[in-house]
Amino acid sequence: MTIIQAIIIAIIEGITEFLPISSTAHMKFANPLIGVADTSFTDMFEVVIQFAAILSVVVLFYKKFFDFKRTSFYLKLIIATIPALIVGAVFKKYIDTALGNLWFIACVMIGGGILLLFIDKLFKNNNINEDQKISLPKAFVIGCFQCFSIVLPGLSRSASTIIGGMQQKLTRTLAAEFSFCLAVPTMFAASVKSFWDVYKDHPEVLVKDNMTILAVGAVVSFIVALIAVSSFIKYLQKHGFKAFGIYRIILGIVILFLLWKGILPTS
C-alpha cells in the first residue's frame, strides 16, 4: 500500500464510517479498484483507521465522554459493547470468510438499503431524546443490534445500532449520537485485537514505512470524519434514511455487475 492509496482509503472511511452505508463495504470494494492487495497489514489498516475516524466522536461529544460524574453513561456503553465482543470472538472464522466475499457484501448492501427505505415509517413517535433516559436494558438491546453488522459485513455498524436505538424509542438524532458513542469502545477493542494479531502472526509488516502509512491514514480518516459526523447529524434532523437506502441499493447492484463482469475479483 502506498501513501496515496492510504489517503484514498482513509477519505472513504472518514466519509462513510458514520453514514448507514457501511464503511467496511466501501473499503472492500475500493481496495481492488485502486490496486490495494488483501494482506494482513491491509486488514489491520482498515480497522485502525476506523477507530481513528471514530475518535472524532470523542472530540465532538467531549462533554459526554469527559463528564466523569455521569458514570451511568460509561456503564451503558460497556453493557452495549459486550454482545459485540462475544459475537466477534465466537464467529471470528465465519466473519473473516464473509469479509472476503464481495458477492455476499454486495447482497447485504442491497438488503440493508431496502430496510432503510422503510425505517422512518416503521418507527414513528419516538420520544426518548436524552441519553439519561436510555436504560441499561435498552443499551444492551442496542448492543445486540450491533451484532448484526458483525455477522453481516456490509450491513453497517451505524445503521444497525441506529435502527436498534429507534426500535427502543430513541429519536433519530439520539439514536445516531448513541450509535457514534458506542463505536468508541467497540472499535477500540477491535483495533487492539487486530494490531495484536498482526504483531503475533505477522510482525514483519510492522516496519517503519508501514507505520508511516498507518499514521497518515489515521490522521486523514480522523479529520474527514470530524466533518462527516456533524453533517450527518444535521441531515438526520431534517431528513430520514430513504436517500441512504436508495444509494445502498444502487451501489450494491453496481458492485454485483462489476463482479459478474470480472472487473472486481470474486474473492
Secondary structure, 3 states (H helix, E strand, C coil): CCHHHHHHHHHHHHHHCCCCCCHHHHHHHHHHHCCCCCCHHHHHHHHHHHHHHHHHHHHHCHHHHCCCCCHHHHHHHHHHHHHHHHHHHHCHHHHHHHHCCHHHHHHHHHHHHHHHHHHHHHCCCCCECCHHHCCHHHHHHHHHHHHHHHHCCCCCHHHHHHHHHHHCCECHHHHHHHHHHHHHHHHHHHHHHHHHHHHHHCHHHCCHHHHHHHHHHHHHHHHHHHHHHHHHHHHHHHCCCHHHHHHHHHHHHHHHHHHHCCCCCCC
